[in-house]
Amino acid sequence: MTWGAALREQARADLERLVTAGIRAAEPVLEAGRWLPPMPLFVTFAGELRALKLDQSALSDRRPASLVSAAIYLLAQHAPEARAVALVTGSRLAAERRDAIEVWAEHRDGAALTVLRPGPGRGSRPTSAYRGSRLVWATER
């Protein structure tokens, strides 16, 4: 059984679209060897994919954890107009000493997953998908 086998077709399509868009947006940043800031994305009820701009100038603390928290808060603010949300961040595969793209995605219907895509470097670790945590719609269902 794949990660999306139990999902409705629309929920699976929304999550796959967010993950694909997130990885495509993050790959050039990672390949250039730059730091990957959090990228919040969402799918509207009309099916439109939108990227949100995280305004770092209003934050006094710009550490990665604080930026991720601010991005999740921003996604939660847009939840009433969203079917699904995602947050793309940079991650580190410590054992392999290489960077990775991490995409956390959540659908209002209840599904949540985390996808880890290794960046350039030695090794052949494949992209992995795991059951994720619900953060935006955590109290619903």
C-alpha positions in Angstrom: 0.0 0.0 0.0 1.4 3.4 -0.9 1.1 6.5 1.3 -1.9 7.8 -0.6 -3.9 4.6 -1.2 -6.5 5.3 1.5 -7.0 9.0 0.4 -9.8 10.4 -1.7 -8.5 11.2 -5.2 -8.7 15.0 -4.7 -6.8 14.9 -1.4 -4.1 12.7 -3.0 -3.8 15.0 -6.0 -3.6 18.1 -3.9 -0.8 16.6 -1.7 1.1 15.3 -4.7 0.9 18.7 -6.4 2.2 20.5 -3.3 5.0 18.1 -2.8 6.0 18.2 -6.5 5.9 22.0 -6.6 7.8 22.3 -3.3 10.6 20.0 -4.5 10.9 21.7 -7.9 11.1 25.2 -6.2 13.7 24.0 -3.6 16.0 21.9 -5.9 17.8 24.9 -7.6 18.4 26.5 -4.2 19.9 23.3 -2.7 21.9 22.5 -5.8 23.4 26.1 -5.7 24.6 25.3 -2.2 22.5 28.0 -0.6 20.4 27.9 2.6 16.8 27.0 1.9 14.4 29.3 3.8 10.9 27.9 4.7 8.5 28.1 1.7 4.8 28.0 2.6 2.5 26.8 -0.1 -1.2 26.0 -0.3 -4.0 24.9 -2.7 -7.2 27.0 -2.7 -10.7 25.6 -2.8 -10.7 26.6 -6.5 -7.6 24.4 -7.0 -5.1 27.2 -7.4 -1.6 26.6 -6.1 -0.2 29.6 -4.2 3.1 30.4 -2.6 3.2 32.7 0.4 5.9 35.2 1.2 7.3 34.9 4.7 8.1 38.5 5.8 11.3 38.0 7.8 11.7 41.8 8.4 9.0 41.6 11.1 10.8 38.8 13.0 13.2 39.6 15.8 14.5 36.0 15.9 15.5 34.7 12.5 16.8 31.3 13.5 15.5 28.4 11.3 13.1 27.1 14.1 11.6 30.6 14.5 11.2 30.9 10.7 9.5 27.6 10.5 7.1 28.5 13.3 6.3 31.8 11.6 5.6 29.9 8.3 3.3 27.5 10.0 1.4 30.4 11.6 1.2 32.1 8.2 -0.3 28.8 6.7 -2.8 28.6 9.6 -3.9 32.2 8.8 -4.7 31.0 5.2 -6.3 27.7 6.3 -9.9 29.0 5.8 -9.3 29.5 2.1 -7.2 26.3 1.7 -7.9 22.7 0.8 -4.3 21.7 1.5 -1.1 23.3 2.8 2.6 22.5 2.7 5.9 23.8 4.1 9.1 23.2 2.3 12.3 23.5 4.3 15.9 22.5 4.2 17.0 19.5 6.3 20.3 17.7 7.0 20.9 13.9 6.6 23.5 13.7 9.4 24.7 10.1 8.7 25.3 10.9 5.0 26.5 14.5 5.6 24.3 16.0 2.9 21.5 18.4 2.7 17.9 17.4 1.9 14.6 18.9 1.0 11.8 18.3 3.5 8.2 18.8 2.5 5.5 18.6 5.2 2.0 18.6 3.6 -1.4 18.4 5.2 -4.9 18.2 3.8 -8.0 19.5 5.5 -9.6 16.0 4.9 -7.1 14.6 7.5 -4.1 13.3 5.6 -0.6 14.5 6.5 2.8 13.4 5.2 6.4 14.3 5.3 8.6 13.8 2.2 12.4 13.8 2.5 14.3 14.3 -0.8 18.1 14.0 -0.6 20.0 16.7 -2.3 23.1 16.4 -4.4 26.0 14.3 -3.1 27.2 10.8 -2.8 24.9 8.0 -2.0 21.7 6.7 -3.5 19.2 7.2 -0.7 15.8 7.5 -2.4 13.1 10.0 -1.7 11.1 8.8 1.3 7.5 9.6 2.4 6.3 9.2 6.0 3.0 9.8 7.8 3.2 13.4 8.9 1.8 15.4 11.8 -1.3 17.6 11.5 -0.5 21.1 12.5 -2.8 23.5 10.7 -6.0 21.5 11.2 -4.8 19.6 14.3 -8.0 20.2 16.3 -10.4 19.3 13.5 -11.8 15.8 12.7 
